[in-house]
Amino acid sequence: MASCCCGPAARRHDDRRTAAPRTRTALAALLCGTLLAPLNSSMVAVALAPIQRDLGRPLATTTWVVTVFYLTACVCQPLLGRVADRVGPRRLFAAGMALAALASAAAVTATSLPLLVLCRCAQAAGVSAAFPCAMVVIRRHGDVARLSAVATVNTTAGAVGPVLGGLLTSWAGWQAIFWVNLPVMLGALVLAWRAIGPEERRPARGGLVRAIDPVGVVLFAVAMVGLLAVMLALPAVSVPGAVAVVVAGTGFLWWERRAAEPFVDVRSLAAPGGPVPVLGTFVLFNLAYYGAFYGLPPWLQTALGFDAAHAGLLIMPIAATSVVATVLGGPVMRRFGVGLTLLAGGGLLLAGVAAITTFGAATPVWAVVLDGVVLGVPYGLCNLGLQRLMYERAPAGMTGVVGGLFQSARYVGAILAVGLVGASAPGDPSTPTDPRGLAVAMTAVAAAVIVILARDLRRPER
């Protein structure tokens, strides 16, 4: 009789003992998945010249290997977040890693640029599943502390990507930046499949296709890709392209407000205390940060005479400090709160970009390095703080799609910065670049970040 009474209790005790290791294994697998997007978006930058040489295409065309990754990720992150919310993270993450692994293996054997671009598109679609799935799993287990780990992995991967890509390319050719992914992707797939619990079956009315709202997805994709294409074409202005973006964007908002099962529930996102201000702030933050990050190297090379390698070393403090700040961001937020952490990060961003308005031919190297240290800190603090707000404000059942939109906001800000850097460059390649005009604009953007944060943080939560 005693054994009958104790049996269920003992089984529950065993379940609790095994749940923690399974959760840690699942999160470890998801962290391996989340590092793949920033790693693969940054590693390839140093491999463009070898790819151009081997495939025999102009550099301007070869850059599509980078551009298509960002464009695909911008659309797929929220789309796959929606899928994760509907079907759960286990199958989606496994499918994403499998697709990314197949695409990476195919890229190794690519003999033409169009094929390599197609592989990059599939690779971006696959790795885009990781971040939304990680957000859903963290929400499922209520382990907010893991957000710091996700932010640290993303920041570190983006920082070491160019270094790792350079080493691999020098050692084994540009193909190495693709095959190095395979053990990570396959290992993450196996671990996640074993550790993530069975899905809570939530069959969508009319099936999954209807649940993800195909019309809304298409309108979102057209508006997003059109916007990024218009920005990348600067300083040339495409009026038809801009009109198409406005029409698609307006149509997207109109449709989503009326759809029975919207791809993005804009009403919930825009409600008081919702994540819309967080997403908008993240776009502006990345615009200001990457405006400095991408704007400084051309100036260092054309005005101060540094070669590409030394220019890269001079901006390395930005990436290095951002990693350190992300690691320390969790304890800082616990000590001072999310609001003060974000405002401090915004203030440092403003100081860092404002300092560039004083740069000129006589600027000493130590000033550039010091400003890089200042600029790296807000990336760690604000990235982590805004990610925390995004997680807290995501409506019920929308953690995946909001997490995807958060990542898309990062890419949009970065690509807008690239467009503005290109637009501010002199038409004559022999004319030295002057970063001060761009820095004035980025200073205004950084000031807007602080204003929006201050107003938003004063509002009561939902």
N, C-alpha and C positions, 0 to 999 in steps of 0.2 A: 504493500500500500504506500509505504514511504517513497519507494522508487517511482510510483505513478505520480505522486504529488510533486516530486522534485524534478521529474523529467522535463516538463515544459519550462520551468524556471531555469534549469541548467542550460537548455537549448537557447533561451533568450540571452543568458549570460554569455554563451559562446558566440552568438550573433553579434553582441555588442563588442566582444573582444576582437572579432575578425573585421568588423565594419571599419574601424579606424585605419588599419593597414591598407584595406581595399581603397578607401577614400584617398589616402596619400598616394597610392600607386596611380589611381585615376588622374589625380591632379598633376602628378609628375609627367604622365603621358600627354596630358593636355598642354602643359607648359612646353614640352618638346614641340608640340604642334604649333603653338603660338609664336615661337621664335622663328619659324620658317618664313613667315611673310616679311618681316623686316630684314632678315638675313638675305633672302633671295632678291629683295628689291635693292639692296645695297651692294652685294657681292659683285653683281654683274657690271657695275659702273666701271670698274677697273679692267674689265675684260672686253670692253667695246672695241678697242683698237685691234686686238688679236682676232676677234670675230669678224671685224671689217676686212682684215687682211685675208683670212682664210676663205671667207664667203664671197669676196670680191665685190662688195657693195659700198657706196659712199657712206661716210660717217653719219650724215644727216638721216639717211635711211636706216642705218644700223641702230640708231637710238630708239627705234620702235620696239626693240627688245626690252627696253626699260619702260617706255611709255605704255605699251599694251598691258604690262603687268599692273600698273597703277589703275588704268582705266577699268580693267576687268575686276580688280579687287574692290574698287569703289562701288560697283554695281552688285557684286556677289556677296560682299560682307553682310549688308542688311537682308538680302534675299535668303541667304543660308541661315541667317539669324531667325528669320520667319519660319523656315523649315525646322530648325532646332526647337523652336517654341511649340510647333505642332506635333512633331514625331519623336522628339527627344534627341539627346546628343549622341547616343551610342552609335547608332547606325550611320548617322550623318558624318560624324567624325571619321569613322572607319572608311566610308565611301570617299570622303575628301582626301584622306591620306593615300588611299589606293590610287585615285585619279592623279594626285600630285606625283606619286612615285612613278607611275606609267609615263607621265609627261616628262619627268626628269630623265628617265631612261631613254625616251625617244629623242630628247634634246641632245644627248651625248652623240647620237648617230646622225643628227641633222646635217644635211649637205647643202641646204639652201636657206636663205634668210626667211622666205615665207614660211617654211616648215618650222624653223626655230621660233618665229613669232607665234605660230599656232601652238607650239609646245609651251611657250611662256604663258599664253592665254589660259591653257588648260591647267598649268601649274598654279597660276594665281587663283583660279576658281577652286582648286582643291585645297590649298592652304588657307583660303578664306573661311573655311568651315571651322577652323580651330578656335579663334577668339570668341565667336558667339557661343560655341559649345562650352568653352571654359566658363563663360559668364553664367550659362544655364546650370552647370554642375555646381558652381560656387553658390548660386541662389538655392539650389536644391538642398545643399548641406548647411547653408547659413554661415559659411566660413568667410566672413568679410576680410579677415587678415590675409587671405590668399591673394587679394587684389594687389598687394604690394609685390608679391612674387611675379604676377603676370606683368606688371609694369616694369619690374626690374629686368625680366627676361626680354621683353620687347626693346627696351632702351639699350641693353647690352648687345643684343644681336645686331641692332642697327649700327652701333658704334664699331663693333669688331668686323662687320661684314666687309668693308673695303680692304681691311688688313688681311683677313682670311682669303678673300677673293684674289688679292694680289699674290699671296704666297702660293695658292693652289694653281693659279694661272702660270706663274713662273716655273713651278715644279712640273706640272703635267698638262699644261695647255688649258684653254678656256673650258674644255669639256669637263674638267675636274670640278668646276663650281656646280655642276649638275649632278654628277654621280656621288658627290659627297653627301647629298641629301638623302640618298636611298636608305642607308641604315637608320637614320633618324626617323624618317617617315614610316618605314616598316616596323621599327621597334615601337614607335608611338601607337601605331595601329593595333599591334598585338596586345600591348599593355592595356590600352583603353578598352578593347573588346573584352578582355578578361576582368577588368576591375570596375568598369562603369556598370551600375546595376541595370536590370531589365527596364525597358521603357514603360512609362505609364501610358498605356494605349489611349490616345485621344483621337479617334477617327473624325476627320473633318467632314462636315456636311457636303455631300457632292464630291468627296475625294480630295486628295492633296492638291491636285492641280487647281481646283476651284478655291481651295483654302488659301493658296498663296497669291491669289488675285492676279492672273496673267496680264490683264489690261493695266493695272497699276504698276506692275513690274516693267512692262514695256515703256510706259510713259516716264517712269523714273529713270530707266536706262537711257532713253533718248535725251531727257533733260540733263542728266549727269554727264554723259559722254559729250553732248553738245557743248555744255558749259566748259568742260576741261579742254576740248578741242579749240574753242574760241580763245581761251586764255593762253594756250600753248602757241597759238598763231600770232600773238602780239609781237611787235607793234602793229602788224597788219590787222585791220578790223573787217570782219565778215558780217555785214548787215543781215544777209539771209540767215547765217548761222545764229546770230543773236536773236533774231525773230523766232527761229525754230526753238531755241532754248526757252524763250518766254512762253510760247504757245504750249510746249510740252510741259513745262513746269506748272503753268496755270491749269492745264488739263489734268495733270496729276493731282493737284490739290482738290480740284472740283470732284474728280472721280472718287478719291479716297474718302471724302466726306459723305459720300452717298453709297459706297459699296457695302454690301451686307457683311462681307468678311474682308476688310481692307488689308492690303499688303503692309501699309503703315497706317496705323490708326491716328491720324493727325489730330483728331479731337482730343484724344487722351494725352498725346505728347504736348499739345499746346495749352492744356489746362493749367490753371495756377498751381505752381509747385511741380510742374512737369519738367522733362529734360530738355525742352527746346532751347532755353537760355544756355544750358551747359553745352549743347552741340554747337550753337552759334559762337559761343566764346572759344570753343576748341578750334573752330575754323580760323578765327581771328588770331588766336595765340600761335598756331602753326604758321600762319601767313607771316607774322612778325618774326618768329624764330627762324624759319627757313629763308626769309628774305635776307637776314644777316648771314646765315650759314652758307647760302649759295652766292650771296653778293660779295663776300669778302675775297674768295680766291681769285676771281678775275682782276680785282683791284691790286692784290698782292703781286700778281704776275705782270700785268700791263703797266702799272704805275711805279711799283717798287722794284721790279726786276727779278723777282724770285721765280725759279722754275716750278713746275707742277708739284714735284716731290716736296720741296721746301714749303710751298704754299699749303700743301696738305698737312705738313707737320705743324704749321703755325695755327691752323684751326683745330688741330687735334684736341687742345684743351677743352673746346666746347663739348665734344663727344665724351671725353674722359670725365669731365666734371658732371655731366648729365647722368652718367652711370652712378657715380658716388652719391649724387643728390637723390637719385631714385631709391638707392639702398637705404639712405638715412631718412627718406621722406616719411616712411611709416612711423618710426619713433617720433619724428617731429610733429606729425599730425596727432598722434596720441597725446603728446605733451601740450600742444598749443591749439589743437582743433583744426578742422578742415578750412574754416573761413580765414583765419589768420595765416595759415600756410599758403593758401591761394593768393591772398593779397600781398604777402611778402614775395612770392614768386612773380606776381605781376609787376611789383615795384622794381625788382631786379631786371626783369625783361625790359621795362621802360628805360632803366639806367643803361643797360647794355646797348640797346639800339640807339639811344640818344647820344652815347659816346661816339658812335661811328660818324655822326654829323660833324665831328671835329677832326676827323682823319684827313691827312693830306700827305704830300710827298715827304714832309719832314717828320712824320709820325714814327717814333721809335718802335722797334720790334717788341720790347717789353710791354708797351701799351696795347698792342694787338693781342698778345698772349693773356694779359690781365683781363682784357675785355672778353676774351673767349671763356675764361674762368667764370666771369660774372654771368655770361649768357647761358652757360651750361647748367647753372643751379636752377633757374626757373623751369627749364625743361623737365627736370626731375620732379620738382615740387608740384608744378601745375598739372603735369601729365597725370601724376598719381592722385592729386586732389580732385581734378575734374572727373577722372575715372571713378573715384569713390562717389561723387555726386551723381554721376550717370547711373551707377548701380542702385543707389538709394532711391532715385526718382523714377526708375523704370516702372511703368504700370504693370500690374499683375499679368502674367502670361506673355509679357513682351520683353523679357530680359534679353533674349537672343537678338531680336531685331534692333533693339536700342543699342546693344553692344556692337552690332554691325554698323549702324549709323555712326556710332562714335569713331570707329576705325575709318569709315568713309570721310568723316569730317577731318581727320588727320591728313588723309591723302589730298582732299580738296584744298586745304590750306597750303600744303607743300607745293602742289601743282600751280596754284595761284601765285605763289612766291616765285616759282621758276618763270612763269609768264611775265611777271613784273620785272624780274632781273633782266630777262631778255629785252623787254620793252625799254628799259632804262639804259641799255648798252649803247655806246656811240655807233653810228652807222659805218664809220670807217674803222676797220679792224686795227689800223695802226695807231688810232687815237687811244690814249690810256683811259681806262674806266675810272669814273669818279663815283664813289659809293654814297656821297653825301645826299644827293637828291633822293635816292631810294631810301636812305636812312631816315630822312625827314618824314616820308610817307609811313615807314614802319614805326616810327615814334608815335605818330598819330594813332596807328592801329593798336599799339601797346597801351596807349592811354585809354582807348576805347575798351580794351580788355579789363582794365582796372575799374572803369566806371560801371560796366555791365556786371562785373563780379560784386562790386559794392552794393549795387541796387538789388541784385538777385539774392544775395546772402541776407539782406535785411528782411526779405519776405518770409512769412511763416511757412513751414513745410505743410504738405497736405495732411 
